[in-house]
Amino acid sequence: MKLLVTGHNGYIGQVMVPFLQRCGHEVSGLDTYYYEGCQFNDAPPVAAIRKDIRDIQASDLEGFDGVVFLAALSNDALGDLDPQLTYQINRDATVRFAELARQAGVGRFLFSSSCSLYGAAGDAPLTETADMNPVTAYGTTKIEVEQELTKLADASFSPTYMRNATAYGLSPSIRIDLVVNNLTAYAYTSGEVLMKSDGSPWRPLVHVEDISRAFQAVLAADRELVHDQAFNVGRTAENYRVREVAEIVADVVPNCHLEFAEGASPDLRNYRVNFEKLETTLPDYQPVWTVREGVEELYAAYQQHGLTKDEFLSSKYLRIKTILGHQGDGRLNEALRWVA
């Protein structure tokens, strides 16, 4: 299949693109390259369009069989920087992109949604039909895009909504603002497993490679199985309280201890997720990672890299700091457009 992966230069994209290529797809990327130069290690080159998703035309999308749509302002801190801008990019530009893809004859459209749309949900495991209670602009936009994409679904345009659990794991463009990656980096660089909440909230967690496996399973599936369907992406056994993740990190990383940040309190985001629909509908989806294995992978990579606390806390691996740095240096304007 000839695929276009938006946001291909990001955390998930730099793992997913080579994975899809190994599965036999012809893959091109599209990115505005906010995080260019924020590499933890080298990534293989890929043919790409350097363009903001807000500026795409139908002609950019002609000839592709499918789109894997990863592009977004990618976390709650960044989403809250300017919520209106988050709606413009994560909702309006995404829906317009899908409309243009449909116009250009793209048959399959995999939208990278998020389990964060469930928000403040309590302790009961949630299926795809559960009520949604997002607590951030990021989560709200995921719901609204899904609602708009379903209106576009027809005999020639087939969207699928991939509600990813919270990602973790090694990537050439690693993010250390994700809970497993972050706790492991703190433990390695400071000797502390630093908790920023009281550790009670539930989180479903999924390795970035297993996200890639889920997307490939959907691409390989018969269209009628995945047409206009939402899938929680992860594994039911991989729901953890944040405190449990911290305890795993403390067990894997030598000579570190659990530490609560001053004023630590419960996090409003609290949700457990049921992933049986994906596992049952697409048995070819075979996730292989556990959080413990992911922490071991990250610890080994941080050791090999020689990660320091100063580097870990710099703008290189923290998305909000990267964007604020670009703005402070005059490279990006308030609308997050590159300044010529």
JOSUL-V70927 format. One record per run of one state. SS is the DSSP state (helix for helix, strand for strand, loop for the rest). FROM is the first residue (numbers start at 0). TO is the last residue. Records with the same first field share a line. If there is no record, write none. Layout:
SS->FROM-TO + FROM-TO
//
This chain:
loop->0-0 + 6-11 + 22-24 + 31-46 + 50-51 + 55-56 + 61-64 + 69-74 + 81-81 + 103-106 + 126-131 + 133-135 + 152-156 + 164-164 + 168-177 + 190-190 + 197-200 + 220-221 + 226-227 + 233-234 + 252-255 + 265-268 + 273-274 + 281-289 + 305-307 + 312-317 + 328-330 + 332-336 + 338-339
strand->1-5 + 25-30 + 47-49 + 65-68 + 107-113 + 118-125 + 132-132 + 157-163 + 165-167 + 191-196 + 201-206 + 228-232 + 238-240 + 256-264 + 269-272 + 331-331 + 337-337
helix->12-21 + 52-54 + 57-60 + 75-80 + 82-102 + 114-117 + 136-151 + 178-189 + 207-219 + 222-225 + 235-237 + 241-251 + 275-280 + 290-304 + 308-311 + 318-327
//
